[in-house]
Amino acid sequence: MRNKRYFIVALIVVVLTVFLVVYRLPYYVYKPGGADPLNPVIKVDGGFESKGDMHLVTVRGGQANVVQYVLAKILPYQEIYPIDQIMPEGITQDEYFNAQLQLMENSQEAATVVAYKAANKDIEIDYKGVYVVAVIEGMPADGKLQAGDNITQVNGQPVEQTDDLIGFVETKKAGDTVDITVKRDGKELKESITLEKFPDLDDKVGVGIQLVTDRSVEVSPDITFSSGNIGGPSAGLMFSLEIYDQLTENDLTKGYQIAGTGEISYDGKVLPIGGVDKKVIAANEEGCSIFFAPNENGASGSDYEVAVKTAKEIDSNMKIVPVDTFEDALNYLEKLKPKK
């Protein structure tokens, strides 16, 4: 009888443990990740070495089990989101993960372009077209454009890269109509689309499509990346600084441990990202002295302001540096006195 009771209790414990750990809730949890040096990640052939390190800073995220959900409710600097805010309906975790890896590849390419141009190294860019990756349901382009369309013109002006179309649309207002020419299945089509506001994007106007520029980039000296399973675009700034540091003889790190975050555009602009508070914590725990944060041209509530606030809250001595461009970060490091 006693053995039977022990068996039942043990079974209940096992079932409860499995439920708490294995069962996934419809929520996604984000928390501080790591701050890894980029030397092992990026290799420029014949690149110069430095005394210090540039660091890629990450946020750890995943669909929560019961234990992780409860901890995220209790612990600071952890955030919980309904999973449909992270992964749209119909998108699997594998598809979301693969999309994040693609964003990482795009980030590496943009960082390469920015760094090689800044270092006056050989670089050749062949633009192969702008393609629609996805059409947002219910937005103006829905039913007119489709994934795979090659956009060639907007209002008769050539489109070679995504910024050509985005820059053109930014000059317009809601209610304006644009003519978009695309190639689809070997045929040329023209669609007139009326622009609408995106409430979730500060009322910016658009047609409701996600774009990608198909380009090939050839550089000399050669470069290789080994970023593994890290995804997303937010390491762009730090990639560009590490590449530039390896391409140029002067030690850009000056012996410091340097971290930062921000997506990099092909023209060197540093764009805001999410989770900057968690990245400040990760960089501080790694012992970094300097942290670059997107300044967003001084906007209220910018990543820079959040980073400064977080550094104060955790009593960090890290220097938080606001940047709007790659040049801002480069100029700061070039003027920095070497670490003693």
Sequence and secondary structure as in RCSB ss.txt:
>XXXX:A:sequence
MRNKRYFIVALIVVVLTVFLVVYRLPYYVYKPGGADPLNPVIKVDGGFESKGDMHLVTVRGGQANVVQYVLAKIL
PYQEIYPIDQIMPEGITQDEYFNAQLQLMENSQEAATVVAYKAANKDIEIDYKGVYVVAVIEGMPADGKLQAGDN
ITQVNGQPVEQTDDLIGFVETKKAGDTVDITVKRDGKELKESITLEKFPDLDDKVGVGIQLVTDRSVEVSPDITF
SSGNIGGPSAGLMFSLEIYDQLTENDLTKGYQIAGTGEISYDGKVLPIGGVDKKVIAANEEGCSIFFAPNENGAS
GSDYEVAVKTAKEIDSNMKIVPVDTFEDALNYLEKLKPKK
>XXXX:A:secstr
 HHHHHHHHHHHHHHHHHHHHH EEEEEEEEEEEEEESTTTEEETT    SSEEEEEEEEEEEEEHHHHHHHHHS
TT EEEEHHHHS TT  HHHHHHHHHHHHHHHHHHHHHHHHHHTT EEEEEEEEEEEEEE TTSTTBTTB TT E
EEEETTEE  SHHHHHHHHHTS TT EEEEEEEETTEEEEEEEE EEEGGGTTEEE SEEEEEEEEEEEES EEE
  TT  SSTTHHHHHHHHHHHHSSS TTTT EEEE  EE TTSBEE  S HHHHHHHHHHTT SEEEEE GGG T
T HHHHHHHHHHHTT   EEEEESBHHHHHHHHHHS    
